Amino acid sequence: MIEKLSESVMDKVSIDFLRDQVLKNAYGNDDTPIAALDPRVLLLWYLFFGIVPWFLNDVVVLLGFFVLTVVTTRVARVAPLVLFVFAIGVLSQTGYTFVVSLFFEGNLDTLASLLVLTLKVATCSLASITVFSGLDPDRLSNGLLWFGVPERLSFSIAFAYRILPILMEELQNILLSYRLRGRAPAHDTLMGKIRWLIYQVKVVMMSFYPLMLNTAKRSRTTVEALELKGYRYASTNTKVLKIKLSSLRAGRREAIFVAASVAWVALCFVVSRIVGL
Amino acid sequence: MPANTGYTQSQKLMTFVLSMSLYGLATLISELIPSVQVGIVEFSVEFFLFIPLTLAMLFDPLSAALGAATGELVFSEIMLGQFGGIGELEKFLTVTIALYIAGTLVRDPRNMRTVAIVSLGCTALQLAMSAGVDICKVVFAVEEFEAVPGLPESVFFTEGFALANDLLFSGILFCMLPTMFLVPRLYGKIEPLLGMKPRTPQNAPEAPSAKLVIAAIACFVIAAAVACFAEAGFTLFEWEAEWAESESAVFAGIAVAAVVAIVAAFWARRNAQLKAA
């Protein structure tokens, strides 16, 4: 039973699956209402929901914020894998700390204060998932560039999405060729299982050796191609920036989005005032 | 050009791109692979720090360090939507500082003893910095931290335990040994691919000057303070029951108006700036 389960999990978590999920997350949801919004407005929206929850201790308001970010995440149609990673992260952190605090005479009060913390963390993470996963990477990096974020960061974002599938495929090929050439130790006994685990870890570590050499060649090609186009001068030149960022437009749709968010936040505060918590 | 600063701008960019893509890929994978937990001892392949560590020892340390931190930020935080806002600044700085210091300490990559000591020291430094910040965060985030039964002990315990576990397990197995495996094999092979000379004691980068170290520590302290403040939610915005009549409502209103005004002013200025170009 357990063997079957682990086998099916291992099937799902193949490198191909990861690659598909990441790509789907990046380019698969261009047609959502969130992706159509102006990236600058979304970044400002994120700044609000990424910072303000930390200053609040009102459970009703925090719950309201949380609900809003859940809705936007739903609208942005984020890939399930991302949500799964998020859920694991948030739950395991809280659960782990609570279980340990039980050993030190913790009680339900501990859980309550941990829950407030979890609510804050969850709201911020969901807001970031909405913005950073819901947006096309090119639009995201343009938005960041508009705010004057260092060119290297916005370049890194756009570059990362393009290089990632290639790198993953290469890593997988190297891993497969190691597997073809080597012979994994039998893993029926406990000792064998440990030996098998060590073998697997060693293979992953060793595969980085050829990968590093290949990536070094590739990064040289990339940088030379960038230099040919005058990348380092273009990144500091406002004329180039103007052309690059001329596609950004904030209009009626953005106004509606901002107005709806502001109205919801105001409503949260009013409700919390009425409930009087 | 003096012999000891023999890296050109494009070589620095190559190192940055190389370190960013490799470490980004590694952190993305380690983020997605669930960790194996035996009791409370966590066996996770969390630490792929050996990759940028190797690069920092072979190439320009600052570019490799910045590249690794950016790669982690972009691949495993932004791509997966795990971007934690201000909190990420602290991780970014700890990784950069630890790698940069480690990279400058190795004058000759062929000396295996220095490589071993520095790689373990780098891990220890990074872990100690982040554990310290984590403890501060929880202390500030939860009001009346001391009053919540069992919380302080459990936080200190989990953090301390995680630190020891990570250092012994990840530090030696996943950081020191792979670095000792990779550095001598890559030395002299990977540098020509980027058009550079291998590092020798004669052309090694300058050790960080006292000024730089002080600046780095100051940066880190500020980042830690900001992270703590953000989570402390300093009592400027106390949404107490009588907020509608009290002064705090007026202050909050002024703060909101100020933020809106600043954003609007920045927006207008940036638009004008781009239009004028």
Interface residues (C-beta under 8 A of the other chain):
Chain A: V13 L18 V22 N25 A26 R40 L44 G50 I51 W54 F55 L56 N57 D58 V61 V78 L81 V82 V85 F86 I88 G89 Y96 T97 V100 S101 L102 F103 F104 E105 G106 N107 D109 T110 S113 L114 V116 L117 K120 C124 S125 S128 I129 T130 F132 S133 L140 W146 F147 G148 R152 L153 S156 I157 F159 A160 Y161 I163 L164 L167 M168 L171 V201 V204 M205 M206 F208 Y209 L211 M212 L213 T215 A216 K217 S219 R220 T222 V223 E224 L226 E227 R232 T238 K239 L241 K242 L245 F269 S272 R273 G276
Chain B: Q9 S10 L13 M14 F16 V17 L18 M20 S21 L22 G24 L25 A26 L28 I29 E31 L32 I33 P34 I40 V45 F50 I51 T54 L55 T70 G71 L73 V74 F75 I78 M79 L80 G81 Q82 F83 G84 G85 I86 A141 V142 E143 V148 P149 G150 L151 E153 S154 V155 F157 T158 L173 F174 P178 F181 L182 R185 L186 K189 I190 L193 L194 G195 A230 E231 G233 F234 L236 F237 W239 A241 W243 A244 V263 W267 R270 Q273 L274 K275 A276 A277
